[in-house]
Amino acid sequence: MKKRRIVLASILKPVDDTRMSEKLAASLTRLGDYEVYVIGYPSRTKTPADSITRITLKSFKRISIGRLLAPLTVLKKCIQVKPELLIVNTHELLMVSIINRILFGTKIVYDIQENYARNILHTTGFAWPLKPLLAGWVRLKEMLLTPLFHGVLLAEKCYANELPFVRSKSLVLENKAVVPANFIRQPPANKIKLVFTGTLAESTGVFQAINLALKLHPLNPKVELEIIGYCAVPATLQKIKSAIAGCSFIKLIGGNQLVPHTEILEAIRTASFGIICYPPAPHILDKVPTKLYEYLACQLPILLQPEPAWIELCEPHHAAIAVDFDNPDLPKILVQLNDSFYTSQPLNVTWRDEEARFLEQVRKFLI
């Protein structure tokens, strides 16, 4: 029997993006019923040896003509592949999806990973005069075009309230962790290695992580910090580099380059603690960071901003130390670093808990 074709497409996400490739696409290939294609930004890693066909876009700068033209490239690739189901994860591909539905009757799904309009308004990615215009344009596109989609996937529960125009056709698939079967943490015996992983931005707390390390290291020279992730804003990257200049105990990996998920996992594997701190802002309200699920699944102890929902996930397993990053109690933290953690295995923190619902939804789309 001929396999049915499914395309997952993005503009800025790499072709080996964790959610698009390691979660959604990998789940589809395990069934053996589908030909799965992933279209995305170039990756730094070698293409995995699996049955997913990856189509790489040309490299472009975050704000450039190349980015504006990228949706046309995605449209061209989709016309060549002619998928029965197209899943896109950015507002830039909404019109591409509609065109595919009109031309080929393609079932189209919008995988909402962020509240994009709110992010534009409350992060430093764009200059202030542009923010309300861009945010309004993104929200208008979503409100007008999303009703034409067959379904919507939501990476956060809170998006159902923030984006009421998608609620009637949405399914929440949280960004829970994918951890290799043979994963075993091996923290260093002779030092306390803190890690900050993921997007590097003022809004994700990277400077709070740096400041904490700068305060702890003089009190205990065993404390080190590894920052690993991608920074999209050159000015922010320069600020990070300036903040850690001359600090041999702080290491930066990535910065101006996307970091493969395998390298993130290796940093977690060899870490003593992970840092999670998001400065209060409207665009992170009620969200659960992906790396919280990842740290819990990997049983990495956490220095955690005391958000009630996050603490609730960690407390039953003694997985975290609550830290006031604005006014940290340094002596208390240093004592707590010697505690025992993970008195029980966290449940419902891996992608396997979401996978069955995703596959069932795909079957409904393709009826």
Order of alpha helices (4+ residues) and beta strands (2+ residues): beta-alpha-beta-beta-alpha-beta-alpha-beta-alpha-alpha-beta-alpha-beta-beta-alpha-beta-alpha-beta-alpha-beta-alpha-beta-alpha-beta-alpha-alpha
